[in-house]
């Protein structure tokens, strides 16, 4: 398995953001991580990325335990956060060069050129983050994640700030990377996107996993049958947010 | 708008106080608050008691000003301080100014700009809001200003407050009138409003320099005190006195020795302050232009500070293989060179070097050489101690990027080392530059000391500089990892009691730890001195300093390795959440 999460718990003081979470993601799989605000999605992704240390449980990336062999695990993953944090004095090209150095990317020039084309960053190579729109900066963050061959990709709200063309291209990029063998976890509030590209869905609520399956399998489950057949209806039902229509 | 301003100020003060009291439950804030209270107590009462106790212990002990006549001249003669202010006022026209008074926050632009109020009223609002913050900032000056009684300290606080308020308004005025000159280049009124003060200041300074040089031609200027006395005397000439009048009026309250004298002096300073406010409010179109600039800047993607730099092409291209530390040095070099345009320094460095050369070579004005030597020595010490606290191009700046740094497959110790290397290099280079100047001029400030001793001590000090600076950067970055909330607070420049206390602890703690890290070096130096002094004389300090430097580098290396786990444990978002 490319990603293996076993009984993961993450607490902030007395508050537990993630309770006993376990799941696995195989190579080529795209798993959608969805849930209402405060469900623990971002904490889960940040723990998978090695930003947070688990309070309990294990996170294994590409066969390497994130606590015991963090450098080997991190070499295999790319994390694309929802907020595009960039170094304000480095240009787009310099960001990519820095990443290439830290991850020792051999054919950096070729990869960078291809990515810049793919993400429509052409002409912005020498721009500083302060000169870019939010969507452009989001693309730079994504480029930094994709410039190396990471076998595990973690996307936290990857489409925020992108224009419609950017959204379509991003969706294609995610699917293409999965077909190339990457294990992908994608957190998003855009349920139609998750339904469209994800091979499996994990629904979280109050820090716990409340569902983990394909959309079709979830729709056919007896307890979820009344909810409906699309992900939005299933999500509302599972998280207890489904409401009856008002009385006429 | 005035009522609204006072409403915002009152509500903000009330809520801020409530929040600050509530967070004293956390030890990190409580410690800071206790240090802050101790500081305020010390500045008002404590220092006075210490002075009195020392005087009682040794009645024949000479005061600080008795021992250093230069200090006595500066602290008793408003004209000398007035000249310094005049110099700064003239220089401010030549630099691209950006007033903090005109930096409207996001919430101010989004809530107050659409409100039916004039931009000029908004400026008054900013002026009023800044006053309390300036008053708190004033306290820092109270610590270094020589005072004889508690009453005098309170007077000095208000005097410095008035001075800082006026400076803020003046800088805002310069910014606005510079903008106004760009907006309305052909307006005669604008030319006058900008040209009259600038012409008067430069004229006044030129007249002063001429008077000093004339006096030097008549009789040599013996020393720094003599040089200041000559400046003070020249400032009494009619034209120079006229130009200096507002500046002297602003500093005069600091020299008042009774409440009556203070009241008279403060009235004069207030008149200057009000005149400055009127001058600022006259720049009508610039207020609109500058505030629109603020809106545009805030509309840009949010960055840590407004982008006033351009992506200049760099010759250093990072290779894709090598040590991780080099990558961080490269990143920080780019950050520094993008912010600091070294070419902009040349017009300042060239005259400075010329003046230094002239005062050193011309015997008749050697007194100025002594002054330059004292300044260079002070500046060297200042850079070595304060440089690592001021220059924050390291992990302190990158704390908000911690999430990104932590996802990289790089050992934490390598990240910490990489982050501190470049700023340490930069401060070392600046300290070496200033230290070399102090060493060249050291014969003036230490005339009784043997040249061999002076040079050996100076050179060994310069050899130790990188170690001392690296140690301090390590302490600062350790604080960023162990007490991140304090470092984030310092970045925000908050002026709460606990934040002031935290800053003071860091201010004192950093050099203290550096001194402790110097202990092994001191022991080595002592041993070398005892063993080899009779053969090598003072030059024994040089090899001792080299060994000391190596020892300090090993200490830094060990410290960065030990800090690795703290880096891995740190979660910045949990601090933000706690806030």
Interface residues (C-beta under 8 A of the other chain):
Chain A: X12 X13 X46 X49 X50 X51 X52 X53 X70 X71 X72 X74 X75 X77 X78 X79 X81 X85 X87 X88 X89 X90 X91 X94 X97 X98 X100 X101 X102 X103 X104 X105 X106 X108 X126 X127 X128 X129 X130 X131 X132 X133 X134 X137
Chain B: X300 X301 X303 X304 X305 X307 X309 X310 X311 X313 X314 X317 X318 X319 X320 X321 X322 X324 X326 X327 X330 X331 X334 X335 X338 X339 X398 X400 X401 X402 X403 X404 X406 X407 X408 X409 X410 X411 X568 X569 X571 X573 X574 X577 X578
